[in-house]
Amino acid sequence: KFPLPRTIWDGEETSYCFKEKSRSILREWYAHNPYPSPREKRELAEATGLTTTQVSNWFKNRR
């Protein structure tokens, strides 16, 4: 498969549709607190570029 052009791809590998940077932020948070509050989920969503629903589901699936 050919790599995507630079205009639409920043070069970061994706896995399970989440970028590695987003997943590392979530994994780090999970290690400290596997049950974030709704406010914390909103903050995580902003930090990772995901929606609050995606963040909530990631934590549910991780647990």
Summary of the structure (lengths in Angstrom):
residues: 63
radius of gyration: 13.2
end to end distance: 34.1
largest distance: 41.3
contacts: 136
relative contact order: 0.15
helix: 56%
strand: 6%
